[in-house]
Amino acid sequence: MNIPNTLTLLRIILIPVLVLVFYLPYSWSHVAAASIFAVAGITDWLDGYLARKLNQSTPFGAFLDPVADKMMVSIALVLLVESHASPWFTFPAMIIVGREIIISALREWMAELGEKASVAVSYLAKIKTTVQIVAITVMLAVGVGDYGGTLYFSGYALLYIAAFLTLWSMLIYLKAAMPALLGR
């Protein structure tokens, strides 16, 4: 175990804490849930930075980091879809979760073909992840029933920007993988 892997494990441990706090019947629970998610988001950036800076990249970390990211984002979106109960929220959440499943399967398949490098994480994917984390943090901070206002609409706008970046990055990955997908 090293510091980056410990931070990744912390992110996974924070997921059930996020869920528990999200459902607490207190007025502060939405801000606490947003804070927990923000801390988890910061560990996403920090574990990668430290792994490179301290030369502590490991196969375990390379496997676990994207799993932790996908779990964190997907579970937070499921919580928000339930509380918002709107097709306007469900649509971008569906795009984000669907893309994560498609790209995970694509990366696994490309690795089996020995083409893992063609679907390596791109700079656009890092921007997408940052926008997702900010959007979800903002939406978590908006209490259930506190719809309207600048924070609410900012969160929605960021969520749609994240969904657009999600689709864009998926298309880039699929284009890079197309020769292998078509057997060329």
FENCORSUL-V392803 format. One record per residue. RES is the residue in three letters. PHI is phi in radians with two decimals (999 if undefined). Layout:
# FENCORSUL-V392803
<<RES:PHI> <RES:PHI>>
This chain:
# FENCORSUL-V392803
<<MET:999> <ASN:-2.35> <ILE:-1.09> <PRO:-1.05> <ASN:-1.17> <THR:-1.12> <LEU:-1.13> <THR:-1.12> <LEU:-1.11> <LEU:-1.02> <ARG:-1.03> <ILE:-1.19> <ILE:-1.12> <LEU:-1.22> <ILE:-1.07> <PRO:-1.14> <VAL:-1.14> <LEU:-1.00> <VAL:-1.07> <LEU:-1.04> <VAL:-1.14> <PHE:-0.99> <TYR:-1.57> <LEU:-1.11> <PRO:-1.51> <TYR:-2.13> <SER:-1.14> <TRP:-1.53> <SER:-1.11> <HIS:-1.19> <VAL:-1.22> <ALA:-1.15> <ALA:-1.10> <ALA:-1.10> <SER:-1.13> <ILE:-1.09> <PHE:-1.12> <ALA:-1.10> <VAL:-1.08> <ALA:-1.07> <GLY:-1.11> <ILE:-1.15> <THR:-1.14> <ASP:-1.08> <TRP:-1.22> <LEU:-1.15> <ASP:-1.12> <GLY:-1.17> <TYR:-1.06> <LEU:-1.17> <ALA:-1.06> <ARG:-1.30> <LYS:-1.11> <LEU:-1.64> <ASN:0.95> <GLN:-2.04> <SER:-1.20> <THR:-2.34> <PRO:-1.04> <PHE:-1.08> <GLY:-1.16> <ALA:-1.09> <PHE:-1.36> <LEU:-1.30> <ASP:-1.01> <PRO:-1.17> <VAL:-1.13> <ALA:-1.07> <ASP:-1.06> <LYS:-1.15> <MET:-1.11> <MET:-1.05> <VAL:-1.17> <SER:-1.11> <ILE:-1.19> <ALA:-1.09> <LEU:-1.15> <VAL:-1.07> <LEU:-1.04> <LEU:-1.22> <VAL:-1.07> <GLU:-1.08> <SER:-1.30> <HIS:-1.53> <ALA:0.72> <SER:-2.47> <PRO:-1.10> <TRP:-1.19> <PHE:-1.59> <THR:-1.10> <PHE:-1.03> <PRO:-1.17> <ALA:-1.11> <MET:-1.10> <ILE:-1.09> <ILE:-1.13> <VAL:-1.18> <GLY:-1.07> <ARG:-1.08> <GLU:-1.07> <ILE:-1.18> <ILE:-1.07> <ILE:-1.22> <SER:-1.08> <ALA:-1.13> <LEU:-1.08> <ARG:-1.10> <GLU:-1.10> <TRP:-1.14> <MET:-1.13> <ALA:-1.12> <GLU:-1.10> <LEU:-1.48> <GLY:1.33> <GLU:-1.99> <LYS:-0.97> <ALA:-1.10> <SER:-1.28> <VAL:-2.16> <ALA:-1.19> <VAL:-1.06> <SER:-1.73> <TYR:-1.11> <LEU:-1.06> <ALA:-1.12> <LYS:-1.18> <ILE:-1.12> <LYS:-0.99> <THR:-1.10> <THR:-1.08> <VAL:-1.12> <GLN:-1.03> <ILE:-1.10> <VAL:-1.14> <ALA:-1.05> <ILE:-1.17> <THR:-1.05> <VAL:-1.09> <MET:-1.15> <LEU:-1.17> <ALA:-1.19> <VAL:-1.33> <GLY:-1.14> <VAL:-1.03> <GLY:1.60> <ASP:-1.63> <TYR:-1.39> <GLY:1.88> <GLY:1.58> <THR:-1.11> <LEU:-1.07> <TYR:-1.03> <PHE:-1.24> <SER:-1.12> <GLY:-1.07> <TYR:-1.09> <ALA:-1.07> <LEU:-1.11> <LEU:-1.11> <TYR:-1.23> <ILE:-1.11> <ALA:-1.07> <ALA:-1.12> <PHE:-1.10> <LEU:-1.09> <THR:-1.10> <LEU:-1.13> <TRP:-1.07> <SER:-1.17> <MET:-1.11> <LEU:-1.11> <ILE:-1.12> <TYR:-1.11> <LEU:-1.13> <LYS:-1.10> <ALA:-1.14> <ALA:-1.56> <MET:-0.94> <PRO:-1.00> <ALA:-1.24> <LEU:-1.13> <LEU:-1.59> <GLY:1.35> <ARG:-1.75>>
